[in-house]
Amino acid sequence: MSDASESVDPEELQRQLSDIKGAMGLAEQYPGRARLWLVAGLIIGVAALLVQATFFLYETLGAAAYVAVWGVFSVVAVATLWLVSARLPSSEAPEGAPSWRVLYGSLGAFVVAATGVTGDAAGQIPGLDRALLYFGLVIATIGLGLLVTGAVLAAYRVRRRDRLVFYAGGAWVLLFASALPHVEMLRYVGVGVFGILFIVYAIAAYVYLTRA
């Protein structure tokens, strides 16, 4: 018995366990993360619908009501994400895996910087086109975030089949952002359409990620 124990290479055993975990899906390897993704996806979709509604009703609502609506939504969204995150089982990231906070923080900084780059030029175009510029940049950043998420999940040893959900999501979101200023109907209701499509995508992705 002692000879058998001494012949076991701990490093080789760890490598084999890592290979086995690498074949696992997101829901199995990181329980609850698919549910967190669903909630985040629903929040993004509802936010897009709210953007569309408040864009049309801005003058009717007035500045104070506009701020109040978004203030309440932000509080509810943050509280919901916090509650869902707090109930997740703890898990350690693999060695060398990037931080999600840094990743998404960088994307947030990017979209702020990108909108600032437009400078005075944005003020010289009509209001609808200016809004489409900003909305398109935000939607495109969401698409970029999905593509980057799929790539980063490889470092978390999530199987390729599950990562494809994020690659596919990033691809259609980027295509939608590119079409936003050029399709007449989307110029007026495109953000709302995006919200509906993203809710459908989030639900479909959740079902796909959690199925056996």
C-alpha positions, -999 to +999 in steps of 0.1 A: +000+000+000+028+024+008+046+017-025+014+025-044+010+058-025+046+068-031+043+061-068+015+088-072+028+120-086+008+149-070+015+172-099+003+147-125-028+140-104-036+177-102-031+180-140-055+152-146-081+167-123-077+200-141-082+183-175-114+167-162-127+200-148-118+216-182-144+194-199-171+207-175-197+233-184-201+267-167-231+256-146-214+225-133-180+240-127-192+273-113-227+267-098-250+297-099-230+317-124-254+309-152-282+323-131-262+354-124-256+358-161-294+354-167-302+382-142-275+405-157-289+398-192-324+406-181-312+438-165-294+449-197-326+441-218-349+460-194-324+489-193-325+491-231-363+491-231-363+519-205-338+539-226-362+536-255-393+546-234-375+576-217-361+587-250-396+592-264-411+605-232-382+628-221-400+660-226-432+647-210-414+633-180-392+663-173-357+663-160-366+654-124-389+625-133-363+612-158-336+612-131-360+596-106-369+568-130-332+560-137-323+563-100-349+538-090-339+514-118-303+516-108-309+509-072-331+479-080-306+466-106-276+469-082-295+454-053-307+425-074-272+417-087-258+420-052-284+396-037-279+370-065-241+373-062-242+370-024-259+336-026-234+321-050-211+294-037-176+307-033-150+295-058-114+303-065-103+315-099-076+294-116-041+306-113-034+333-139-071+340-147-080+377-152-102+396-128-138+401-139-139+434-121-109+447-140-123+433-172-157+449-170-143+480-154-120+484-184-150+481-208-169+507-188-139+531-190-137+524-227-172+533-236-169+565-215-137+574-233-152+565-267-182+588-262-158+616-250-137+612-282-166+625-303-161+659-286-177+689-303-184+669-335-213+651-318-229+685-311-230+693-348-252+664-358-290+662-354-304+649-320-315+615-333-282+608-350-264+619-319-284+596-298-278+567-322-241+574-320-241+570-282-265+541-281-246+523-308-213+527-289-229+513-258-245+483-276-212+476-294-194+476-261-218+450-248-210+429-278-173+433-272-179+423-236-196+391-246-167+382-270-141+389-243-161+369-218-161+339-241-123+342-245-117+347-207-138+317-198-111+295-215-088+306-186-115+294-162-114+260-179-150+262-192-157+239-221-158+253-256-195+245-262-205+269-234-181+296-245-197+296-279-228+311-263-209+342-256-191+343-289-225+340-307-240+367-285-211+391-291-214+385-329-251+393-332-249+423-308-220+438-329-240+433-361-270+449-345-250+479-334-236+483-369-271+481-385-287+506-359-280+538-379-287+523-413-321+506-410-349+531-409-371+513-384-341+507-360-333+544-361-364+551-341-371+519-321-338+501-324-328+503-287-361+489-276-358+461-302-323+454-289-337+451-254-363+426-264-338+405-284-313+406-256-339+393-231-347+365-254-310+358-259-303+358-221-331+333-214-320+311-243-284+312-232-294+303-196-314+273-208-285+262-230-259+266-203-279+248-176-290+218-196-273+185-191 
